Amino acid sequence: MSQTFNQLYSLKYLLEIEKAGKRSSLHSFHRYFGKLIPAIPAFAIKNFTREGDWVCDPFAGSGTTLVEAKLNNRNALGFEINPISCFISKVKTTALDTNKLEELNEMLLQDIQADNHPVREEELPYCVNRQHWFKPFVQEKLVKIKRNIDMFFCRHASGLSGKEQKDIADFYKLVLSSIIRNVSNADTQHVFPGYSKRLRRLDEEGKREIKVLNSFKNALYKKTRALKEYNFRNLNAQIIIENSDSRFLEAEKYPKAELIVTNPPYISSIRYIETLKLELYWMEFIFSGAEYKSLEKKMIGNDRLDRKDYAVRVLTPYERINKIVEGVYHLDAKSGNVVGRYFNEMTDVIKNMNKLLKPRGHVVMKISDSKVKKVKIETGLLLTEIAGRFGFKAVDFFIDKIKNRSLLTARNTYSDIITHDYIVVWQKVEEADGV
Ligand SMILES: C[S@@+](CC[C@H](N)C(=O)[O-])C[C@H]1O[C@@H](n2cnc3c(N)ncnc32)[C@H](O)[C@@H]1O
């Protein structure tokens, strides 16, 4: 009897049920590589929390967990190293007065259309190889949209509070950011920006028409409709989004969560920063090459190591992981240290996850194995072993097949095609400090 009950209500089964549900269009506000499917936080939130509880994501990315938490009237706390990701999450979780917004949208579009002031050089953002990525008329139109957003509330008396004005201006900036890749020379079919043969050919044959204002207008209307459909007005859940490094948090500063739902970066993971570099430049989150590089190096699992970083083998406190590091290091010193560093950095985050949770709180994590220099690394199992040393017990571990073919890409030059992910579930049983 209990066997049947367990089978019926296994977490895997509950996730499958959740996958069949309708998802909010807020999730597609902005392209983001490595997004969680919303059913994962949705099923975890419904199973492990109640209304008013706190849900946390230490790798919040574009805010999938935070949006699902808010839709389910849970408070949410997200940490994320990439400033543009925090910005996307903020806009996706902010309620706006959509009637007012619709009125203002038309005024903004009129301002942009009527703008015939020339674009000055100093209005163009810092963007490496700007001419390569954007045609001159595209640059001009993007500046015009941006400048009219920036000046919008100076020009028009709206009767809105300072906060409401800022929230709407941020929404407009997100709309702009969401079209940057589409109007650039970077092929939207590729994960990393690249002016592909396909696009070059289309350009040579005059078959690609880039309509910047139309793209902006369409995106503006589409996202306004999404906000109308899923407004959070009746919900009073709080959202805290911190642009910080999850290895170094002052965890005690925050409300304790009932649940953590996350998908951590992968070993030698896709270069998240690179996938969003055009948006980071245009939306002025990055002003120099040094800033760009420094952000990349803070990404857990990154493979931007200098020669001095792999002169000596990086070891971890875990025998099993050290054997893997040694094996990979032997084949390629840099890759070996990418692996060693990954597990050391994830250890810091796991300790923080313990501190962020209430006693008996849960972690639901999507993770997949990696292959580094042909060496298979069972990341989910190894992280579960580490979690066992820092106050967690393993509750469940199951395969979640990736159905969407477009996600079946090689994650980088080191790893193979990934056809499934694992869902791991842990429960906090002790304070990490006491371990
Ligand atoms: C797999 S993505 C998460 C995507 C997210 N679940 C979503 O649905 O959009 C992993 C995220 O970890 C972030 N990240 C990497 N290193 C980090 C660090 N040291 N601290 C905080 N976030 C980090 C990356 O910027 C990336 O957004």
The ligand as a Tripos MOL2 file, in Angstrom:
@<TRIPOS>MOLECULE
LIG
   27    29     1     0     0
SMALL
NO_CHARGES

@<TRIPOS>ATOM
      1 C1         22.3760   27.8480  -14.6610 C.3       1 LIG1
      2 S1         22.3740   29.5610  -14.4190 S.3       1 LIG1
      3 C2         20.9300   29.8260  -13.4560 C.3       1 LIG1
      4 C3         19.7570   30.1830  -14.3340 C.3       1 LIG1
      5 C4         18.4890   30.4850  -13.5710 C.3       1 LIG1
      6 N1         18.0250   29.3630  -12.8050 N.3       1 LIG1
      7 C5         17.3990   30.9260  -14.5270 C.2       1 LIG1
      8 O1         16.3880   30.2420  -14.6530 O.co2     1 LIG1
      9 O2         17.5790   31.9480  -15.1870 O.co2     1 LIG1
     10 C6         23.6450   29.7520  -13.2330 C.3       1 LIG1
     11 C7         23.8370   31.1780  -12.7720 C.3       1 LIG1
     12 O3         24.8550   31.2130  -11.7890 O.3       1 LIG1
     13 C8         25.4350   32.5040  -11.8390 C.3       1 LIG1
     14 N2         26.7070   32.4900  -11.1120 N.ar      1 LIG1
     15 C9         27.8920   31.9770  -11.5010 C.ar      1 LIG1
     16 N3         28.8260   32.1730  -10.5560 N.ar      1 LIG1
     17 C10        28.2180   32.8190   -9.5290 C.ar      1 LIG1
     18 C11        28.6510   33.2840   -8.2660 C.ar      1 LIG1
     19 N4         29.9310   33.1690   -7.8780 N.pl3     1 LIG1
     20 N5         27.7470   33.8840   -7.4440 N.ar      1 LIG1
     21 C12        26.4620   34.0450   -7.8410 C.ar      1 LIG1
     22 N6         25.9880   33.6470   -9.0480 N.ar      1 LIG1
     23 C13        26.8610   33.0270   -9.8860 C.ar      1 LIG1
     24 C14        25.5530   32.7480  -13.3440 C.3       1 LIG1
     25 O4         25.6700   34.1190  -13.6440 O.3       1 LIG1
     26 C15        24.2640   32.1390  -13.8800 C.3       1 LIG1
     27 O5         23.2630   33.1230  -14.0140 O.3       1 LIG1
@<TRIPOS>BOND
     1     1     2 1
     2     2     3 1
     3     2    10 1
     4     3     4 1
     5     4     5 1
     6     5     6 1
     7     5     7 1
     8     7     8 2
     9     7     9 1
    10    10    11 1
    11    11    12 1
    12    11    26 1
    13    12    13 1
    14    13    14 1
    15    13    24 1
    16    14    15 ar
    17    14    23 ar
    18    15    16 ar
    19    16    17 ar
    20    17    18 ar
    21    17    23 ar
    22    18    19 1
    23    18    20 ar
    24    20    21 ar
    25    21    22 ar
    26    22    23 ar
    27    24    25 1
    28    24    26 1
    29    26    27 1
@<TRIPOS>SUBSTRUCTURE
     1 LIG1         1 GROUP 0 **** ****
